[in-house]
Amino acid sequence: MSEESMSKIASIFDLETLARKRLPTVLFDYIQGGSEQQLTVQRNLDDMRALALRQHSLRNVARRDTVTTMGGDPARIPLAVGPTGLAGLAWPNGECEAARAAAAFGVPY
């Protein structure tokens, strides 16, 4: 991904737009879509749209710590990456690369 593309990413929806441009249509549709009535897809979108950051001005952030434990494993941030199946369709060795990236960043896979 080019540096110019990366500078335009402000939300998960920006990533979706970039993926639509980069992937073959049939592959994008498979990854982006859902099954039957696509209820889970709609609920996930609703949840993402409901997220909001609360700004806090003039707070000392010099000693912020995001380290936590998830399922007994240490995590650098409260996030885990899970296998999604067929990630290799979107990127060569996709599942292996996702696991490597998670390990490099210090989050569970």
C-alpha positions as CSV (number, residue, x, y, z in Angstrom):
1,M,0.0,0.0,0.0
2,S,1.4,3.4,-0.9
3,E,2.2,6.0,1.6
4,E,-0.4,8.3,0.0
5,S,-3.1,5.6,0.5
6,M,-2.1,5.1,4.1
7,S,-2.5,8.8,4.8
8,K,-6.1,8.7,3.7
9,I,-7.1,6.0,6.2
10,A,-9.2,7.5,9.0
11,S,-11.7,4.7,9.6
12,I,-12.5,1.1,8.8
13,F,-14.7,2.4,6.0
14,D,-11.6,4.0,4.3
15,L,-10.0,0.6,4.3
16,E,-13.0,-0.9,2.7
17,T,-12.8,1.7,-0.1
18,L,-9.2,0.9,-0.7
19,A,-9.9,-2.9,-0.7
20,R,-12.7,-2.4,-3.2
21,K,-10.2,-0.7,-5.6
22,R,-7.4,-3.3,-5.0
23,L,-9.2,-6.7,-5.0
24,P,-11.0,-8.4,-7.9
25,T,-14.7,-7.8,-7.6
26,V,-15.6,-11.4,-6.9
27,L,-13.1,-11.6,-4.1
28,F,-14.1,-8.3,-2.5
29,D,-17.8,-9.3,-2.6
30,Y,-17.0,-12.6,-0.9
31,I,-15.0,-11.0,1.9
32,Q,-17.3,-8.0,2.4
33,G,-20.6,-9.8,2.1
34,G,-22.5,-12.0,4.4
35,S,-24.9,-14.9,4.1
36,E,-28.6,-15.1,3.7
37,Q,-30.2,-11.9,5.1
38,Q,-26.8,-10.4,6.1
39,L,-28.0,-9.6,9.5
40,T,-24.6,-10.0,11.1
41,V,-23.0,-7.7,8.5
42,Q,-25.6,-5.0,9.3
43,R,-25.2,-5.4,13.0
44,N,-21.4,-5.1,12.7
45,L,-21.8,-1.9,10.6
46,D,-24.3,-0.4,13.1
47,D,-21.8,-1.2,16.0
48,M,-18.9,0.4,14.1
49,R,-20.9,3.5,13.3
50,A,-21.9,3.8,17.0
51,L,-18.3,4.0,18.2
52,A,-17.2,7.4,19.2
53,L,-14.0,8.7,20.7
54,R,-14.3,10.9,23.8
55,Q,-11.8,13.8,23.7
56,H,-10.1,14.7,27.0
57,S,-8.1,17.9,26.9
58,L,-5.1,18.7,28.9
59,R,-4.5,15.2,30.3
60,N,-1.1,13.9,31.1
61,V,-0.5,10.9,28.8
62,A,3.2,10.5,29.4
63,R,2.6,7.2,31.4
64,R,-0.3,5.6,29.6
65,D,-0.3,1.8,29.6
66,T,-2.4,-0.3,27.3
67,V,-0.8,-3.6,28.3
68,T,-3.4,-6.2,29.4
69,T,-4.0,-9.9,29.6
70,M,-6.4,-11.7,27.3
71,G,-7.2,-15.4,27.9
72,G,-4.2,-15.6,30.1
73,D,-1.9,-14.3,27.4
74,P,-0.2,-10.9,27.5
75,A,-1.4,-8.3,25.0
76,R,0.3,-5.0,24.1
77,I,-3.2,-3.5,23.5
78,P,-6.7,-4.9,24.2
79,L,-7.0,-6.4,20.8
80,A,-6.6,-9.9,19.4
81,V,-6.4,-11.2,15.8
82,G,-8.3,-14.3,14.9
83,P,-8.1,-16.7,12.0
84,T,-10.7,-15.8,9.4
85,G,-10.3,-18.6,6.9
86,L,-9.3,-18.0,3.3
87,A,-7.2,-14.9,4.2
88,G,-4.8,-16.3,1.6
89,L,-7.3,-15.2,-1.1
90,A,-6.7,-11.6,-0.3
91,W,-2.9,-11.8,0.5
92,P,-0.4,-14.5,-0.1
93,N,-0.1,-16.8,3.0
94,G,-2.7,-14.5,4.6
95,E,-3.3,-16.5,7.8
96,C,0.5,-17.0,8.4
97,E,1.2,-13.3,7.8
98,A,-1.6,-12.2,10.1
99,A,-0.2,-14.5,12.9
100,R,3.3,-13.1,12.3
101,A,2.0,-9.5,12.4
102,A,0.1,-10.2,15.6
103,A,3.2,-11.7,17.2
104,A,5.4,-8.8,16.1
105,F,3.0,-6.3,17.5
106,G,2.5,-8.2,20.8
107,V,-1.2,-9.2,20.5
108,P,-2.7,-12.7,20.7
109,Y,-3.6,-14.6,17.6
